[in-house]
Structures are given as structure tokens and as C-alpha cells.
């Protein structure tokens, strides 16, 4: 019996392996060469075969015609105006993309601001010369000081010539968290000095952070990434106004909480 079970399992794995390497239908192959990454398929109406693809940070629906000889790229709507592609793209593309991007943010070089066991984590691309980064830092104090949120500042240097050297000075200090705190608290009176020569490892970290910022298609700081109440990755550009703060950071803690 054990031998039969092992043989059956082997056949199942062989079938799965064959399915995984099965080539895309020919009409999809030129799209793959153009940069579309196909992540799954689904059944569309009227014998249309749907495929969910990712292009950069976008989800793309592609439909094969019933004869499987032609591909249609775009959103499919029914007679009531319902988007028939959205649910499949959300399930096959955006959910996986959210998780992958969250992990990339976690693997970047960041400076912690707040308790390590804070229940909510928020990433923010920050430049030491960015006034709106400083504004968000001040806005977030009640959440950070209460232990409700940990901000993770993904440092970049893009605004001024000295920005990268200032970011490097924070990262190279014995206590980057303290260096960030002092720099933001002191504002224009900050005594943080740019490094005259940025060590190669820190230069690499800053370059990787900037590359990630570019990959996530955010052109300026602060760029804030957080998970909403449904666990999906969201982002906001600039210092958030009003109630947007609670969407990002959660319910505002009570005074002294």
C-alpha cells in the first residue's frame, strides 16, 4: 500500500510540474516579451479565457478569444457596467503584489521610530531636508509616543545636494533612531552634519532605497505605505491632512494614553 501511495504521489507531482511549465498560448507570448508577467488564469463569459498579469505596479487583464488565436487586453464589462476583471485581478495580482511590496519595504534600510512591538507598522520614504517629512513626523507623535505605531523611515537623499550625506550621517551614527529624533525635533536648528565621504555600504543602502522608491512609482517624499483595516497595502504622498491621519495611523490615542 505504501508503494502504491508513493507512486500515486509521484504521478501527482509530475502532473503539477508539467502544468507549471506549460507554455503560454501563442497570442500571449508577445505580451510576455513586452514585460507582462502572467500570474494566473480564470474563466470569462462566452468561452473567453482570462489571464491576470502584472506590468510594473499595474494589474492587466488579457482575454483569449474562443478560437484561442487572438488576445484582447483591457477591462471587460457586462451590460450593467460591472467590471468583470476586477475581482480576478485583485485575487491573482494585487493581493500577491501587496505582500511582495510589504516584504520589500521590510527588507529595505530604515530607521525605527517607535516601539518595536507597536501593533501598527508604517513605512515612510524620508529625506532629511524634506519639510513635509518633518510635518508628518510631528503629526505622528501621539501615535508613536503612545506605543500604537512604529514609523520606519526608509531614508533617501534626493532633495538637495547634501541630502544623501545627511541621511548617511544618521545611518552611520551609533544610534540612528536617536539621530533621527534629534534632527526632527530640532528642525532648522539641527546640528546633524553631512558626512564628507559616504561609506560604500551605506551608499549602497541609500541607492537600494531609492531604487525601491522608483519601483513603487512614488516620485517624492514623504511617501507613506501602510496596511488598511482589510490588510491591503495603501500609500499616501505628502503630509496627510485631517482624517487621513487616522486612516494611516489608526484611531488617535487619547491624551496621555
Legacy VTK file of the C-alpha trace (Angstrom):
# vtk DataFile Version 3.0
C-alpha trace
ASCII
DATASET POLYDATA
POINTS 257 float
0.000 0.000 0.000
2.830 2.399 0.873
4.451 1.766 -2.511
1.174 2.491 -4.313
0.679 5.727 -2.365
4.207 6.876 -3.136
3.750 6.099 -6.809
0.462 7.997 -6.861
2.066 10.964 -5.135
4.904 10.882 -7.654
2.458 10.984 -10.543
0.633 13.903 -8.939
3.841 15.897 -8.549
4.827 15.086 -12.121
1.467 16.356 -13.335
1.861 19.558 -11.319
5.351 20.113 -12.676
4.096 19.615 -16.222
1.304 22.131 -15.623
3.731 24.699 -14.242
5.987 24.622 -17.291
3.161 24.502 -19.813
3.876 27.317 -22.278
1.546 30.272 -22.596
-0.841 30.280 -25.539
0.869 31.794 -28.556
-1.123 35.077 -28.590
0.111 35.791 -25.042
3.779 35.173 -25.706
4.467 38.538 -27.432
2.819 40.261 -24.456
5.111 38.360 -22.109
8.090 39.524 -24.162
6.829 43.107 -23.766
7.114 42.725 -19.992
3.776 41.349 -18.807
4.146 38.752 -16.057
1.265 36.279 -16.139
0.219 35.150 -12.657
-2.928 33.099 -13.211
-5.951 32.393 -15.351
-9.716 32.395 -14.923
-12.854 31.649 -16.882
-14.518 34.582 -18.600
-18.000 34.745 -20.149
-18.903 33.330 -23.567
-15.896 30.999 -23.745
-13.396 33.792 -23.185
-10.325 32.608 -21.275
-8.990 35.259 -18.943
-5.411 35.770 -17.754
-4.247 38.033 -14.948
-0.902 39.723 -15.496
1.290 42.262 -13.776
3.044 45.069 -15.602
5.295 47.099 -13.325
2.901 48.019 -10.477
-0.269 47.593 -12.528
-2.707 44.717 -12.970
-3.635 43.821 -16.546
-6.438 41.549 -17.732
-5.937 39.673 -21.000
-8.644 37.612 -22.715
-8.205 34.895 -25.312
-10.907 34.676 -27.967
-12.821 31.348 -28.200
-10.630 30.188 -31.099
-7.558 30.858 -28.869
-5.890 32.687 -31.740
-6.276 36.281 -30.578
-5.719 38.211 -27.337
-7.675 41.201 -26.050
-6.053 43.435 -23.435
-8.258 45.511 -21.158
-11.215 45.611 -18.816
-14.317 43.558 -19.575
-17.718 44.987 -18.609
-21.161 43.404 -18.653
-24.429 45.053 -19.733
-24.892 46.513 -16.223
-21.489 48.189 -16.293
-19.927 45.747 -13.846
-16.188 45.295 -14.166
-15.708 41.568 -14.736
-11.909 41.769 -14.473
-11.513 43.494 -11.097
-12.172 40.545 -8.790
-9.740 38.293 -10.658
-7.005 40.931 -10.781
-7.452 41.628 -7.083
-7.163 37.934 -6.199
-4.401 36.911 -8.606
-2.324 40.085 -8.929
-2.891 42.789 -6.358
-3.031 40.624 -3.220
0.276 38.982 -4.119
1.773 42.323 -5.162
0.779 43.911 -1.842
2.519 41.164 0.121
5.638 41.274 -2.051
5.917 45.066 -1.766
5.377 44.938 2.012
8.215 42.436 2.295
10.455 44.626 0.123
9.788 47.571 2.407
10.642 45.425 5.412
13.927 44.370 3.799
14.951 47.946 2.979
17.231 50.064 5.166
15.068 52.011 7.598
15.316 53.848 10.903
12.829 52.787 13.563
10.767 55.468 15.270
8.593 53.968 17.992
8.315 50.741 19.944
9.356 47.515 18.245
6.185 45.780 19.471
3.825 48.509 18.221
0.706 46.887 16.730
0.828 49.038 13.602
3.813 49.493 11.272
4.019 52.381 8.801
6.830 52.883 6.283
7.733 56.343 5.041
10.323 57.316 2.453
12.087 60.272 4.091
14.667 62.855 3.043
16.490 64.751 5.834
15.771 68.056 4.041
12.085 67.348 3.395
9.818 69.801 5.274
6.726 67.654 4.679
8.554 64.634 6.120
9.149 66.709 9.240
5.483 67.724 9.254
4.384 64.082 9.142
6.909 63.208 11.868
5.272 65.830 14.118
1.740 64.759 13.175
2.529 61.166 14.126
3.890 61.922 17.620
0.707 61.000 19.566
0.538 57.589 17.863
4.264 56.878 18.175
4.626 58.147 21.744
1.633 56.067 22.892
3.232 52.890 21.515
0.443 52.443 18.990
2.582 52.927 15.843
6.147 52.361 14.785
7.256 54.538 11.881
10.005 53.064 9.754
11.836 55.809 7.898
13.247 54.478 4.627
15.968 57.042 4.112
16.757 58.563 0.716
18.695 61.641 -0.339
17.078 63.396 -3.279
16.052 66.959 -2.408
19.375 68.733 -2.023
22.992 68.034 -2.785
23.700 67.320 0.883
20.611 65.144 1.480
22.334 61.816 0.853
25.249 62.780 3.114
22.834 63.768 5.893
20.902 60.513 5.554
24.229 58.665 5.615
25.204 60.522 8.804
22.055 59.211 10.500
22.649 55.648 9.346
26.332 55.750 10.300
25.707 57.106 13.786
25.887 54.807 16.754
22.148 55.286 17.320
20.236 56.093 14.089
16.928 56.363 15.977
18.346 58.986 18.323
19.964 60.834 15.411
16.653 60.972 13.555
14.775 62.078 16.672
17.234 64.886 17.396
17.278 66.067 13.776
13.486 66.219 13.500
12.980 67.674 16.973
15.499 70.474 16.411
14.232 71.393 12.938
16.182 74.298 11.444
18.468 74.253 14.489
19.546 70.673 13.777
23.254 70.086 14.327
23.376 66.964 12.156
26.387 67.261 9.851
26.574 65.626 6.418
29.307 63.031 6.028
32.220 64.248 3.937
32.579 60.764 2.484
29.745 58.245 2.444
30.926 54.686 3.203
30.363 52.274 0.342
27.943 50.064 2.278
25.735 52.992 3.268
25.864 54.423 -0.244
24.604 51.049 -1.443
21.778 51.072 1.112
20.664 54.551 0.054
20.825 53.570 -3.617
18.718 50.467 -2.923
16.151 52.549 -1.031
15.909 54.976 -3.934
15.563 52.105 -6.401
12.700 50.698 -4.319
11.037 54.108 -4.208
11.273 54.262 -8.004
9.936 50.697 -8.337
6.930 51.622 -6.210
6.359 54.600 -8.513
6.463 57.368 -5.944
8.348 60.468 -7.143
8.703 62.479 -3.944
8.945 62.388 -0.159
7.226 61.697 2.112
5.729 58.581 0.536
3.819 56.706 3.230
2.957 52.998 2.973
0.547 51.322 5.363
-1.961 48.496 5.589
-5.634 49.379 5.771
-8.208 47.679 8.002
-8.595 44.901 5.414
-4.853 44.272 5.420
-4.277 45.693 1.959
-1.280 47.866 1.160
-2.073 51.538 0.603
0.092 54.600 0.093
-0.215 58.326 0.579
2.039 61.016 -0.814
2.805 64.093 1.229
1.870 65.054 4.779
-1.659 63.658 5.262
-4.476 66.086 6.032
-7.158 65.714 8.686
-8.865 62.362 8.935
-6.372 60.787 6.538
-4.042 60.553 9.540
-6.375 58.072 11.229
-6.641 56.008 8.044
-2.870 55.689 8.097
-2.107 55.541 11.806
-5.325 54.234 13.345
-7.634 55.811 15.903
-5.950 58.750 17.563
-4.875 57.862 21.101
-6.350 59.775 23.973
-4.275 62.483 25.557
-1.710 60.887 27.826
-2.618 57.367 26.557
LINES 1 258
257 0 1 2 3 4 5 6 7 8 9 10 11 12 13 14 15 16 17 18 19 20 21 22 23 24 25 26 27 28 29 30 31 32 33 34 35 36 37 38 39 40 41 42 43 44 45 46 47 48 49 50 51 52 53 54 55 56 57 58 59 60 61 62 63 64 65 66 67 68 69 70 71 72 73 74 75 76 77 78 79 80 81 82 83 84 85 86 87 88 89 90 91 92 93 94 95 96 97 98 99 100 101 102 103 104 105 106 107 108 109 110 111 112 113 114 115 116 117 118 119 120 121 122 123 124 125 126 127 128 129 130 131 132 133 134 135 136 137 138 139 140 141 142 143 144 145 146 147 148 149 150 151 152 153 154 155 156 157 158 159 160 161 162 163 164 165 166 167 168 169 170 171 172 173 174 175 176 177 178 179 180 181 182 183 184 185 186 187 188 189 190 191 192 193 194 195 196 197 198 199 200 201 202 203 204 205 206 207 208 209 210 211 212 213 214 215 216 217 218 219 220 221 222 223 224 225 226 227 228 229 230 231 232 233 234 235 236 237 238 239 240 241 242 243 244 245 246 247 248 249 250 251 252 253 254 255 256
